[in-house]
Amino acid sequence: YHETSTPGYFHHATRRLSFCLVVDDFGICYHRTADLNHLVDTLSDLFHVKVHPTGTKFLGLTVDYNRTARTITLSYPGFIKALLTRVRPNGVKHADTPAIYTPPSYGRKGPQLATQLPPSTPATEDEVSQLRTIVGSLLYYSLAVDSTILPAVCALACQQACATAHTLKAAERLLGYVAKHPNASITYRPSDMLLRAHSDASFLSRPNSGSVAGGYQYLGNRQNNHAFNHPILTFSTLIPVIVASATEAEYAAVYANCILACDVRRTLANMGYPQPPTPILTDNECAVGLANGSLKIKMAKSINMRLHWVQDRVKRNQFTVSHIPGSNNIADFFTKPLPNQSHHHLIPYLVN
């Protein structure tokens, strides 16, 4: 057995068996019982091994494999209940959304103003400690099965070092949302195992002139570009530099998506699914022009140093970056009716 270029992912040299190892949890893909027995016998020489041939549990997640529908559903029953019992034993008021939505001010003349938090009293050490427990727990949960709370968790994580009463109020609302929706799940459907990515950014939406990058990466089909799947990777993160425009924020989001997609592409190749150029969709035509080298801008040293790596990868045919056809907003693309699809998915608000 040898480790591939993906850390924690192993193949056997001659047998059709591979496994993912995280600390002491093995997630095994095998085709013959004899191959599984060989791995178990090998491990038993060194460790005490418990085997669950149906593989219904992995890393705390419940794995439901429906062989008739050919779907795999991941969930984490009991996680939210255990968290609420720990941090809010007396209950919490339910909320309909993970965070309070602040609508944009359309028609404003002049430059866009940076977001500022209202004045508020600092949180105590005990409150900060509990906030870290909430953020750490929900971060894993959001990355695993519920990406709808990821932007709110990201925002709290950015404020926990200097938390205030306003931060605690936001955490309370997030707990109210997960209390109302405690059993999130995601379902993977059959596909051609081709990686697809959607990128978006939010300019000046965080305090201190911060902007947010988000992405939704899933496995799609060759013939039907509108056949969406639940994501194998989502992220919502503060852009680590102060960007000068919405275009630069969108370009930074494309850069972040490409960086993460490199690891996903490598993993898929190690699994036996080598990838053609991965399409990255964004709703900003200037960011597309920058990525493809068809748009030149002046006074762009910061972009040259940090983000033009994307241009190099596009030239190497590792990615293709394009604008969403017929739409100026990425959410419109996900909500309009799609051909050959009885229902449509909403992109998680990963940047709001």
Salt bridges, closest charged atoms under 4 A:
ASP35 OD1 - ARG15 NH1 2.87
ASP35 OD1 - ARG32 NH2 2.98
ASP96 OD1 - LYS180 NZ 2.29
GLU172 OE1 - ARG88 NH2 2.72
ASP263 OD1 - ARG266 NH1 2.72
ASP312 OD2 - ARG316 NE 3.12
